[in-house]
Amino acid sequence: MEGTLTLKQNEGCQIQAKAIKTKVKKKLLSHIAKLRYYSDNSAVAVVNSNGNVFGKK
């Protein structure tokens, strides 16, 4: 699921995500311990591995 976040320049925010099951009979894979965060446009915003987002422009 994708979301939208609006930040001003030099403003920061922490995002949180969690894995959910899409099928009741299947269990979550245990080898996927971390979620990955990224920005589609790193010139506008950067995201670190902890989910902290910082606006650049």
mmCIF file as Biopython writes it, N, C-alpha, C and O atoms, coordinates in Angstrom:
data_model
#
loop_
_atom_site.group_PDB
_atom_site.id
_atom_site.type_symbol
_atom_site.label_atom_id
_atom_site.label_alt_id
_atom_site.label_comp_id
_atom_site.label_asym_id
_atom_site.label_entity_id
_atom_site.label_seq_id
_atom_site.pdbx_PDB_ins_code
_atom_site.Cartn_x
_atom_site.Cartn_y
_atom_site.Cartn_z
_atom_site.occupancy
_atom_site.B_iso_or_equiv
_atom_site.auth_seq_id
_atom_site.auth_asym_id
_atom_site.pdbx_PDB_model_num
ATOM 1   N N  . MET A ? 1  ? 0.846  -1.164  0.000  1.0 0.0 1  A 1 
ATOM 2   C CA . MET A ? 1  ? 0.000  0.000   0.000  1.0 0.0 1  A 1 
ATOM 3   C C  . MET A ? 1  ? 0.893  1.229   0.000  1.0 0.0 1  A 1 
ATOM 4   O O  . MET A ? 1  ? 1.867  1.297   0.749  1.0 0.0 1  A 1 
ATOM 5   N N  . GLU A ? 2  ? 0.567  2.176   -0.821 1.0 0.0 2  A 1 
ATOM 6   C CA . GLU A ? 2  ? 1.325  3.413   -0.882 1.0 0.0 2  A 1 
ATOM 7   C C  . GLU A ? 2  ? 0.553  4.522   -0.205 1.0 0.0 2  A 1 
ATOM 8   O O  . GLU A ? 2  ? -0.676 4.489   -0.135 1.0 0.0 2  A 1 
ATOM 9   N N  . GLY A ? 3  ? 1.282  5.503   0.291  1.0 0.0 3  A 1 
ATOM 10  C CA . GLY A ? 3  ? 0.653  6.629   0.939  1.0 0.0 3  A 1 
ATOM 11  C C  . GLY A ? 3  ? 1.288  7.925   0.476  1.0 0.0 3  A 1 
ATOM 12  O O  . GLY A ? 3  ? 2.272  7.918   -0.264 1.0 0.0 3  A 1 
ATOM 13  N N  . THR A ? 4  ? 0.725  9.021   0.910  1.0 0.0 4  A 1 
ATOM 14  C CA . THR A ? 4  ? 1.219  10.337  0.541  1.0 0.0 4  A 1 
ATOM 15  C C  . THR A ? 4  ? 1.542  11.105  1.809  1.0 0.0 4  A 1 
ATOM 16  O O  . THR A ? 4  ? 0.796  11.060  2.787  1.0 0.0 4  A 1 
ATOM 17  N N  . LEU A ? 5  ? 2.664  11.811  1.780  1.0 0.0 5  A 1 
ATOM 18  C CA . LEU A ? 5  ? 3.099  12.604  2.915  1.0 0.0 5  A 1 
ATOM 19  C C  . LEU A ? 5  ? 3.545  13.957  2.383  1.0 0.0 5  A 1 
ATOM 20  O O  . LEU A ? 5  ? 4.311  14.017  1.421  1.0 0.0 5  A 1 
ATOM 21  N N  . THR A ? 6  ? 3.082  15.040  2.989  1.0 0.0 6  A 1 
ATOM 22  C CA . THR A ? 6  ? 3.476  16.381  2.577  1.0 0.0 6  A 1 
ATOM 23  C C  . THR A ? 6  ? 4.321  17.001  3.677  1.0 0.0 6  A 1 
ATOM 24  O O  . THR A ? 6  ? 3.884  17.115  4.822  1.0 0.0 6  A 1 
ATOM 25  N N  . LEU A ? 7  ? 5.546  17.403  3.316  1.0 0.0 7  A 1 
ATOM 26  C CA . LEU A ? 7  ? 6.467  18.032  4.256  1.0 0.0 7  A 1 
ATOM 27  C C  . LEU A ? 7  ? 6.981  19.341  3.680  1.0 0.0 7  A 1 
ATOM 28  O O  . LEU A ? 7  ? 7.070  19.497  2.463  1.0 0.0 7  A 1 
ATOM 29  N N  . LYS A ? 8  ? 7.316  20.270  4.543  1.0 0.0 8  A 1 
ATOM 30  C CA . LYS A ? 8  ? 7.977  21.502  4.112  1.0 0.0 8  A 1 
ATOM 31  C C  . LYS A ? 8  ? 9.484  21.258  4.091  1.0 0.0 8  A 1 
ATOM 32  O O  . LYS A ? 8  ? 9.965  20.248  4.603  1.0 0.0 8  A 1 
ATOM 33  N N  . GLN A ? 9  ? 10.215 22.184  3.499  1.0 0.0 9  A 1 
ATOM 34  C CA . GLN A ? 9  ? 11.663 22.059  3.427  1.0 0.0 9  A 1 
ATOM 35  C C  . GLN A ? 9  ? 12.256 21.995  4.831  1.0 0.0 9  A 1 
ATOM 36  O O  . GLN A ? 9  ? 11.873 22.771  5.706  1.0 0.0 9  A 1 
ATOM 37  N N  . ASN A ? 10 ? 13.183 21.077  5.043  1.0 0.0 10 A 1 
ATOM 38  C CA . ASN A ? 10 ? 13.873 20.836  6.316  1.0 0.0 10 A 1 
ATOM 39  C C  . ASN A ? 10 ? 12.950 20.326  7.421  1.0 0.0 10 A 1 
ATOM 40  O O  . ASN A ? 10 ? 13.341 20.325  8.589  1.0 0.0 10 A 1 
ATOM 41  N N  . GLU A ? 11 ? 11.762 19.902  7.088  1.0 0.0 11 A 1 
ATOM 42  C CA . GLU A ? 11 ? 10.840 19.320  8.055  1.0 0.0 11 A 1 
ATOM 43  C C  . GLU A ? 11 ? 10.989 17.799  8.013  1.0 0.0 11 A 1 
ATOM 44  O O  . GLU A ? 11 ? 11.278 17.235  6.958  1.0 0.0 11 A 1 
ATOM 45  N N  . GLY A ? 12 ? 10.797 17.144  9.133  1.0 0.0 12 A 1 
ATOM 46  C CA . GLY A ? 12 ? 10.945 15.697  9.186  1.0 0.0 12 A 1 
ATOM 47  C C  . GLY A ? 12 ? 9.756  15.017  9.838  1.0 0.0 12 A 1 
ATOM 48  O O  . GLY A ? 12 ? 8.954  15.645  10.529 1.0 0.0 12 A 1 
ATOM 49  N N  . CYS A ? 13 ? 9.662  13.717  9.601  1.0 0.0 13 A 1 
ATOM 50  C CA . CYS A ? 13 ? 8.572  12.925  10.137 1.0 0.0 13 A 1 
ATOM 51  C C  . CYS A ? 13 ? 8.999  11.470  10.124 1.0 0.0 13 A 1 
ATOM 52  O O  . CYS A ? 13 ? 9.793  11.068  9.273  1.0 0.0 13 A 1 
ATOM 53  N N  . GLN A ? 14 ? 8.494  10.685  11.038 1.0 0.0 14 A 1 
ATOM 54  C CA . GLN A ? 14 ? 8.773  9.254   11.020 1.0 0.0 14 A 1 
ATOM 55  C C  . GLN A ? 14 ? 7.520  8.513   10.583 1.0 0.0 14 A 1 
ATOM 56  O O  . GLN A ? 14 ? 6.430  8.745   11.106 1.0 0.0 14 A 1 
ATOM 57  N N  . ILE A ? 15 ? 7.692  7.613   9.613  1.0 0.0 15 A 1 
ATOM 58  C CA . ILE A ? 15 ? 6.575  6.802   9.153  1.0 0.0 15 A 1 
ATOM 59  C C  . ILE A ? 15 ? 6.705  5.406   9.728  1.0 0.0 15 A 1 
ATOM 60  O O  . ILE A ? 15 ? 7.812  4.938   9.996  1.0 0.0 15 A 1 
ATOM 61  N N  . GLN A ? 16 ? 5.595  4.753   9.912  1.0 0.0 16 A 1 
ATOM 62  C CA . GLN A ? 16 ? 5.589  3.391   10.443 1.0 0.0 16 A 1 
ATOM 63  C C  . GLN A ? 16 ? 4.806  2.505   9.490  1.0 0.0 16 A 1 
ATOM 64  O O  . GLN A ? 16 ? 3.800  2.918   8.913  1.0 0.0 16 A 1 
ATOM 65  N N  . ALA A ? 17 ? 5.281  1.296   9.338  1.0 0.0 17 A 1 
ATOM 66  C CA . ALA A ? 17 ? 4.598  0.333   8.475  1.0 0.0 17 A 1 
ATOM 67  C C  . ALA A ? 17 ? 4.591  -1.015  9.177  1.0 0.0 17 A 1 
ATOM 68  O O  . ALA A ? 17 ? 5.436  -1.285  10.031 1.0 0.0 17 A 1 
ATOM 69  N N  . LYS A ? 18 ? 3.636  -1.857  8.813  1.0 0.0 18 A 1 
ATOM 70  C CA . LYS A ? 18 ? 3.632  -3.202  9.347  1.0 0.0 18 A 1 
ATOM 71  C C  . LYS A ? 18 ? 3.092  -4.143  8.278  1.0 0.0 18 A 1 
ATOM 72  O O  . LYS A ? 18 ? 2.281  -3.750  7.440  1.0 0.0 18 A 1 
ATOM 73  N N  . ALA A ? 19 ? 3.543  -5.366  8.318  1.0 0.0 19 A 1 
ATOM 74  C CA . ALA A ? 19 ? 3.103  -6.375  7.356  1.0 0.0 19 A 1 
ATOM 75  C C  . ALA A ? 19 ? 1.782  -6.971  7.818  1.0 0.0 19 A 1 
ATOM 76  O O  . ALA A ? 19 ? 1.593  -7.264  8.998  1.0 0.0 19 A 1 
ATOM 77  N N  . ILE A ? 20 ? 0.881  -7.142  6.874  1.0 0.0 20 A 1 
ATOM 78  C CA . ILE A ? 20 ? -0.403 -7.773  7.183  1.0 0.0 20 A 1 
ATOM 79  C C  . ILE A ? 20 ? -0.631 -8.926  6.217  1.0 0.0 20 A 1 
ATOM 80  O O  . ILE A ? 20 ? -0.139 -8.914  5.088  1.0 0.0 20 A 1 
ATOM 81  N N  . LYS A ? 21 ? -1.364 -9.898  6.665  1.0 0.0 21 A 1 
ATOM 82  C CA . LYS A ? 21 ? -1.667 -11.048 5.828  1.0 0.0 21 A 1 
ATOM 83  C C  . LYS A ? 21 ? -2.779 -10.692 4.852  1.0 0.0 21 A 1 
ATOM 84  O O  . LYS A ? 21 ? -3.761 -10.048 5.222  1.0 0.0 21 A 1 
ATOM 85  N N  . THR A ? 22 ? -2.615 -11.118 3.597  1.0 0.0 22 A 1 
ATOM 86  C CA . THR A ? 22 ? -3.672 -10.897 2.617  1.0 0.0 22 A 1 
ATOM 87  C C  . THR A ? 22 ? -4.581 -12.113 2.508  1.0 0.0 22 A 1 
ATOM 88  O O  . THR A ? 22 ? -5.723 -12.007 2.060  1.0 0.0 22 A 1 
ATOM 89  N N  . LYS A ? 23 ? -4.071 -13.262 2.918  1.0 0.0 23 A 1 
ATOM 90  C CA . LYS A ? 23 ? -4.881 -14.476 2.912  1.0 0.0 23 A 1 
ATOM 91  C C  . LYS A ? 23 ? -4.847 -15.078 4.304  1.0 0.0 23 A 1 
ATOM 92  O O  . LYS A ? 23 ? -3.772 -15.254 4.877  1.0 0.0 23 A 1 
ATOM 93  N N  . VAL A ? 24 ? -5.989 -15.390 4.844  1.0 0.0 24 A 1 
ATOM 94  C CA . VAL A ? 24 ? -6.113 -15.847 6.224  1.0 0.0 24 A 1 
ATOM 95  C C  . VAL A ? 24 ? -5.360 -17.160 6.457  1.0 0.0 24 A 1 
ATOM 96  O O  . VAL A ? 24 ? -4.763 -17.338 7.519  1.0 0.0 24 A 1 
ATOM 97  N N  . LYS A ? 25 ? -5.375 -18.063 5.507  1.0 0.0 25 A 1 
ATOM 98  C CA . LYS A ? 25 ? -4.770 -19.375 5.707  1.0 0.0 25 A 1 
ATOM 99  C C  . LYS A ? 25 ? -3.250 -19.381 5.578  1.0 0.0 25 A 1 
ATOM 100 O O  . LYS A ? 25 ? -2.605 -20.348 5.983  1.0 0.0 25 A 1 
ATOM 101 N N  . LYS A ? 26 ? -2.670 -18.326 5.024  1.0 0.0 26 A 1 
ATOM 102 C CA . LYS A ? 26 ? -1.217 -18.251 4.880  1.0 0.0 26 A 1 
ATOM 103 C C  . LYS A ? 26 ? -0.629 -17.474 6.049  1.0 0.0 26 A 1 
ATOM 104 O O  . LYS A ? 26 ? -1.249 -16.535 6.549  1.0 0.0 26 A 1 
ATOM 105 N N  . LYS A ? 27 ? 0.567  -17.861 6.487  1.0 0.0 27 A 1 
ATOM 106 C CA . LYS A ? 27 ? 1.215  -17.117 7.564  1.0 0.0 27 A 1 
ATOM 107 C C  . LYS A ? 27 ? 2.285  -16.196 6.986  1.0 0.0 27 A 1 
ATOM 108 O O  . LYS A ? 27 ? 2.760  -16.403 5.869  1.0 0.0 27 A 1 
ATOM 109 N N  . LEU A ? 28 ? 2.658  -15.177 7.759  1.0 0.0 28 A 1 
ATOM 110 C CA . LEU A ? 28 ? 3.691  -14.256 7.332  1.0 0.0 28 A 1 
ATOM 111 C C  . LEU A ? 28 ? 5.028  -14.975 7.281  1.0 0.0 28 A 1 
ATOM 112 O O  . LEU A ? 28 ? 5.310  -15.843 8.107  1.0 0.0 28 A 1 
ATOM 113 N N  . LEU A ? 29 ? 5.840  -14.612 6.315  1.0 0.0 29 A 1 
ATOM 114 C CA . LEU A ? 29 ? 7.158  -15.227 6.198  1.0 0.0 29 A 1 
ATOM 115 C C  . LEU A ? 29 ? 8.053  -14.725 7.329  1.0 0.0 29 A 1 
ATOM 116 O O  . LEU A ? 29 ? 8.178  -13.518 7.537  1.0 0.0 29 A 1 
ATOM 117 N N  . SER A ? 30 ? 8.663  -15.632 8.043  1.0 0.0 30 A 1 
ATOM 118 C CA . SER A ? 30 ? 9.468  -15.244 9.208  1.0 0.0 30 A 1 
ATOM 119 C C  . SER A ? 30 ? 10.834 -14.699 8.814  1.0 0.0 30 A 1 
ATOM 120 O O  . SER A ? 30 ? 11.478 -14.036 9.626  1.0 0.0 30 A 1 
ATOM 121 N N  . HIS A ? 31 ? 11.294 -14.958 7.595  1.0 0.0 31 A 1 
ATOM 122 C CA . HIS A ? 31 ? 12.619 -14.478 7.209  1.0 0.0 31 A 1 
ATOM 123 C C  . HIS A ? 31 ? 12.604 -13.021 6.743  1.0 0.0 31 A 1 
ATOM 124 O O  . HIS A ? 31 ? 13.658 -12.465 6.431  1.0 0.0 31 A 1 
ATOM 125 N N  . ILE A ? 32 ? 11.452 -12.410 6.695  1.0 0.0 32 A 1 
ATOM 126 C CA . ILE A ? 32 ? 11.367 -11.000 6.322  1.0 0.0 32 A 1 
ATOM 127 C C  . ILE A ? 32 ? 11.247 -10.188 7.606  1.0 0.0 32 A 1 
ATOM 128 O O  . ILE A ? 32 ? 10.146 -9.887  8.066  1.0 0.0 32 A 1 
ATOM 129 N N  . ALA A ? 33 ? 12.386 -9.842  8.172  1.0 0.0 33 A 1 
ATOM 130 C CA . ALA A ? 33 ? 12.392 -9.169  9.468  1.0 0.0 33 A 1 
ATOM 131 C C  . ALA A ? 33 ? 12.229 -7.655  9.352  1.0 0.0 33 A 1 
ATOM 132 O O  . ALA A ? 33 ? 11.659 -7.031  10.246 1.0 0.0 33 A 1 
ATOM 133 N N  . LYS A ? 34 ? 12.723 -7.049  8.256  1.0 0.0 34 A 1 
ATOM 134 C CA . LYS A ? 34 ? 12.699 -5.597  8.132  1.0 0.0 34 A 1 
ATOM 135 C C  . LYS A ? 34 ? 11.871 -5.168  6.936  1.0 0.0 34 A 1 
ATOM 136 O O  . LYS A ? 34 ? 11.753 -5.886  5.943  1.0 0.0 34 A 1 
ATOM 137 N N  . LEU A ? 35 ? 11.310 -3.998  7.054  1.0 0.0 35 A 1 
ATOM 138 C CA . LEU A ? 35 ? 10.646 -3.358  5.931  1.0 0.0 35 A 1 
ATOM 139 C C  . LEU A ? 35 ? 11.614 -2.348  5.332  1.0 0.0 35 A 1 
ATOM 140 O O  . LEU A ? 35 ? 12.458 -1.799  6.041  1.0 0.0 35 A 1 
ATOM 141 N N  . ARG A ? 36 ? 11.500 -2.104  4.050  1.0 0.0 36 A 1 
ATOM 142 C CA . ARG A ? 36 ? 12.389 -1.152  3.384  1.0 0.0 36 A 1 
ATOM 143 C C  . ARG A ? 36 ? 11.621 0.107   3.034  1.0 0.0 36 A 1 
ATOM 144 O O  . ARG A ? 36 ? 10.510 0.048   2.506  1.0 0.0 36 A 1 
ATOM 145 N N  . TYR A ? 37 ? 12.219 1.237   3.331  1.0 0.0 37 A 1 
ATOM 146 C CA . TYR A ? 37 ? 11.636 2.536   3.028  1.0 0.0 37 A 1 
ATOM 147 C C  . TYR A ? 37 ? 12.451 3.184   1.915  1.0 0.0 37 A 1 
ATOM 148 O O  . TYR A ? 37 ? 13.669 3.016   1.854  1.0 0.0 37 A 1 
ATOM 149 N N  . TYR A ? 38 ? 11.777 3.926   1.032  1.0 0.0 38 A 1 
ATOM 150 C CA . TYR A ? 38 ? 12.500 4.631   -0.016 1.0 0.0 38 A 1 
ATOM 151 C C  . TYR A ? 38 ? 11.683 5.826   -0.495 1.0 0.0 38 A 1 
ATOM 152 O O  . TYR A ? 38 ? 10.480 5.917   -0.251 1.0 0.0 38 A 1 
ATOM 153 N N  . SER A ? 39 ? 12.358 6.726   -1.173 1.0 0.0 39 A 1 
ATOM 154 C CA . SER A ? 39 ? 11.717 7.886   -1.775 1.0 0.0 39 A 1 
ATOM 155 C C  . SER A ? 39 ? 11.823 7.753   -3.286 1.0 0.0 39 A 1 
ATOM 156 O O  . SER A ? 39 ? 12.888 7.424   -3.808 1.0 0.0 39 A 1 
ATOM 157 N N  . ASP A ? 40 ? 10.724 8.007   -3.993 1.0 0.0 40 A 1 
ATOM 158 C CA . ASP A ? 40 ? 10.749 7.976   -5.454 1.0 0.0 40 A 1 
ATOM 159 C C  . ASP A ? 40 ? 11.618 9.093   -6.032 1.0 0.0 40 A 1 
ATOM 160 O O  . ASP A ? 40 ? 12.168 8.953   -7.124 1.0 0.0 40 A 1 
ATOM 161 N N  . ASN A ? 41 ? 11.740 10.189  -5.307 1.0 0.0 41 A 1 
ATOM 162 C CA . ASN A ? 41 ? 12.505 11.331  -5.785 1.0 0.0 41 A 1 
ATOM 163 C C  . ASN A ? 41 ? 13.382 11.840  -4.646 1.0 0.0 41 A 1 
ATOM 164 O O  . ASN A ? 41 ? 12.923 12.617  -3.809 1.0 0.0 41 A 1 
ATOM 165 N N  . SER A ? 42 ? 14.641 11.407  -4.610 1.0 0.0 42 A 1 
ATOM 166 C CA . SER A ? 42 ? 15.530 11.768  -3.498 1.0 0.0 42 A 1 
ATOM 167 C C  . SER A ? 42 ? 15.950 13.232  -3.537 1.0 0.0 42 A 1 
ATOM 168 O O  . SER A ? 42 ? 16.521 13.718  -2.561 1.0 0.0 42 A 1 
ATOM 169 N N  . ALA A ? 43 ? 15.693 13.953  -4.622 1.0 0.0 43 A 1 
ATOM 170 C CA . ALA A ? 43 ? 15.971 15.386  -4.662 1.0 0.0 43 A 1 
ATOM 171 C C  . ALA A ? 43 ? 14.920 16.161  -3.851 1.0 0.0 43 A 1 
ATOM 172 O O  . ALA A ? 43 ? 15.177 17.283  -3.415 1.0 0.0 43 A 1 
ATOM 173 N N  . VAL A ? 44 ? 13.755 15.569  -3.652 1.0 0.0 44 A 1 
ATOM 174 C CA . VAL A ? 44 ? 12.666 16.220  -2.923 1.0 0.0 44 A 1 
ATOM 175 C C  . VAL A ? 44 ? 12.624 15.769  -1.469 1.0 0.0 44 A 1 
ATOM 176 O O  . VAL A ? 44 ? 12.410 16.586  -0.574 1.0 0.0 44 A 1 
ATOM 177 N N  . ALA A ? 45 ? 12.828 14.467  -1.223 1.0 0.0 45 A 1 
ATOM 178 C CA . ALA A ? 45 ? 12.789 13.932  0.147  1.0 0.0 45 A 1 
ATOM 179 C C  . ALA A ? 45 ? 13.689 12.711  0.243  1.0 0.0 45 A 1 
ATOM 180 O O  . ALA A ? 45 ? 13.851 11.968  -0.725 1.0 0.0 45 A 1 
ATOM 181 N N  . VAL A ? 46 ? 14.267 12.513  1.410  1.0 0.0 46 A 1 
ATOM 182 C CA . VAL A ? 46 ? 15.094 11.329  1.669  1.0 0.0 46 A 1 
ATOM 183 C C  . VAL A ? 46 ? 14.496 10.570  2.845  1.0 0.0 46 A 1 
ATOM 184 O O  . VAL A ? 46 ? 13.873 11.156  3.731  1.0 0.0 46 A 1 
ATOM 185 N N  . VAL A ? 47 ? 14.696 9.262   2.837  1.0 0.0 47 A 1 
ATOM 186 C CA . VAL A ? 47 ? 14.187 8.393   3.894  1.0 0.0 47 A 1 
ATOM 187 C C  . VAL A ? 47 ? 15.321 7.507   4.361  1.0 0.0 47 A 1 
ATOM 188 O O  . VAL A ? 47 ? 16.041 6.939   3.540  1.0 0.0 47 A 1 
ATOM 189 N N  . ASN A ? 48 ? 15.496 7.377   5.679  1.0 0.0 48 A 1 
ATOM 190 C CA . ASN A ? 48 ? 16.525 6.471   6.172  1.0 0.0 48 A 1 
ATOM 191 C C  . ASN A ? 48 ? 15.920 5.108   6.489  1.0 0.0 48 A 1 
ATOM 192 O O  . ASN A ? 48 ? 14.715 4.911   6.337  1.0 0.0 48 A 1 
ATOM 193 N N  . SER A ? 49 ? 16.740 4.182   6.921  1.0 0.0 49 A 1 
ATOM 194 C CA . SER A ? 49 ? 16.289 2.801   7.144  1.0 0.0 49 A 1 
ATOM 195 C C  . SER A ? 49 ? 15.333 2.662   8.320  1.0 0.0 49 A 1 
ATOM 196 O O  . SER A ? 49 ? 14.692 1.620   8.460  1.0 0.0 49 A 1 
ATOM 197 N N  . ASN A ? 50 ? 15.217 3.680   9.170  1.0 0.0 50 A 1 
ATOM 198 C CA . ASN A ? 50 ? 14.289 3.649   10.300 1.0 0.0 50 A 1 
ATOM 199 C C  . ASN A ? 50 ? 12.933 4.254   9.969  1.0 0.0 50 A 1 
ATOM 200 O O  . ASN A ? 50 ? 12.049 4.290   10.824 1.0 0.0 50 A 1 
ATOM 201 N N  . GLY A ? 51 ? 12.755 4.734   8.730  1.0 0.0 51 A 1 
ATOM 202 C CA . GLY A ? 51 ? 11.494 5.333   8.334  1.0 0.0 51 A 1 
ATOM 203 C C  . GLY A ? 51 ? 11.409 6.826   8.600  1.0 0.0 51 A 1 
ATOM 204 O O  . GLY A ? 51 ? 10.318 7.393   8.540  1.0 0.0 51 A 1 
ATOM 205 N N  . ASN A ? 52 ? 12.534 7.484   8.893  1.0 0.0 52 A 1 
ATOM 206 C CA . ASN A ? 52 ? 12.537 8.921   9.096  1.0 0.0 52 A 1 
ATOM 207 C C  . ASN A ? 52 ? 12.619 9.614   7.734  1.0 0.0 52 A 1 
ATOM 208 O O  . ASN A ? 52 ? 13.542 9.371   6.957  1.0 0.0 52 A 1 
ATOM 209 N N  . VAL A ? 53 ? 11.641 10.478  7.458  1.0 0.0 53 A 1 
ATOM 210 C CA . VAL A ? 53 ? 11.560 11.185  6.177  1.0 0.0 53 A 1 
ATOM 211 C C  . VAL A ? 53 ? 11.927 12.644  6.406  1.0 0.0 53 A 1 
ATOM 212 O O  . VAL A ? 53 ? 11.474 13.259  7.371  1.0 0.0 53 A 1 
ATOM 213 N N  . PHE A ? 54 ? 12.760 13.208  5.505  1.0 0.0 54 A 1 
ATOM 214 C CA . PHE A ? 54 ? 13.163 14.607  5.604  1.0 0.0 54 A 1 
ATOM 215 C C  . PHE A ? 54 ? 12.921 15.288  4.264  1.0 0.0 54 A 1 
ATOM 216 O O  . PHE A ? 54 ? 13.374 14.805  3.226  1.0 0.0 54 A 1 
ATOM 217 N N  . GLY A ? 55 ? 12.204 16.417  4.287  1.0 0.0 55 A 1 
ATOM 218 C CA . GLY A ? 55 ? 11.935 17.182  3.077  1.0 0.0 55 A 1 
ATOM 219 C C  . GLY A ? 55 ? 13.151 17.995  2.689  1.0 0.0 55 A 1 
ATOM 220 O O  . GLY A ? 55 ? 13.780 18.619  3.544  1.0 0.0 55 A 1 
ATOM 221 N N  . LYS A ? 56 ? 13.491 17.995  1.408  1.0 0.0 56 A 1 
ATOM 222 C CA . LYS A ? 56 ? 14.640 18.758  0.918  1.0 0.0 56 A 1 
ATOM 223 C C  . LYS A ? 56 ? 14.214 19.983  0.119  1.0 0.0 56 A 1 
ATOM 224 O O  . LYS A ? 56 ? 14.819 21.046  0.259  1.0 0.0 56 A 1 
ATOM 225 N N  . LYS A ? 57 ? 13.195 19.858  -0.708 1.0 0.0 57 A 1 
ATOM 226 C CA . LYS A ? 57 ? 12.754 20.981  -1.542 1.0 0.0 57 A 1 
ATOM 227 C C  . LYS A ? 57 ? 11.263 21.141  -1.443 1.0 0.0 57 A 1 
ATOM 228 O O  . LYS A ? 57 ? 10.695 22.033  -2.072 1.0 0.0 57 A 1 
#
